[in-house]
Amino acid sequence: MHNLAINYLTEDGSPAILFEPSELIDFQDSWNLQRKWQEKLLLEPSQNQAVWILEHLACYTLGRGASEKNLLFNIEKPPLNLYRIDRGGEVTHHLPGQLVIYLVLDLHRYKTDLNWYMRTLENVLIDVLHDLGLHGYRLDGITGVWCEGEKVGSIGVGCRRWITQHGMSINVDCDLSGFNEIVPCGLHGHKIGRLSKWLPKVKINEVRNLMKNNLKKHFGLLWIK
């Protein structure tokens, strides 16, 4: 596990509104909500931060500048809804059984360093896997988290004047077949995995609770519902 060798955490914590919808969420709806919250923080920095932990209806998303060569289907007739969005990274796939975490955080309260932020998100994912008894790790020069040679956690963030949006995902017990339609994250030769391969009885709510605990630990978040 990762120790908190950081100095931005306070005893009072940093308030964050936590949204945990029980239904599957359309990607566009969640994106709109993030952008509105980001705008609130840009206009009034004292506003609370916000985190969404949810599952999406099946779709594909392309980051800024992502190559359409990583789409293995006709872009004019995509098999699922396809969104070109304002995060970094290449194409990825969202679907039920994958836990998605969106964070609208003010990095002025932490460190104004996107590399630090993405490595911290990786640490959150690695610690979630550790809590499940799995060994998660990163690969040099590649963003994300792997387990036994398979990529199980992805990260793609957006940031405007140090206010973040988008975030990360972890494959829990999802159907991986949709990843065959793309080159996930533009990484050729990297297999996509899910936690249920090693933990057949894993439940998404179990992972959700571990995610909340580790987000609180790494970012000092004080949950408000």
ABEGO torsion letter per residue (X at the ends): XBBBBBAABBAAEBBBBBBBBABBBBAAAAAAAAAAAAAAAAABAABBBBBBBBBBBBBBBBBBGBBAAABABBAABBABBBBBBABBEBBBBBBBGBBBBBBBBBAAABBBBAAAAAAAAAAAAAAAAAAAGBBBBBBBGBBEBBBGGBBABBBBBBBBGGBBBEEBBBBAABBAAAAAABBBGGBBGBBBBBAAAABAABBAAAAAAAAAAAAAAAAGBBBBX
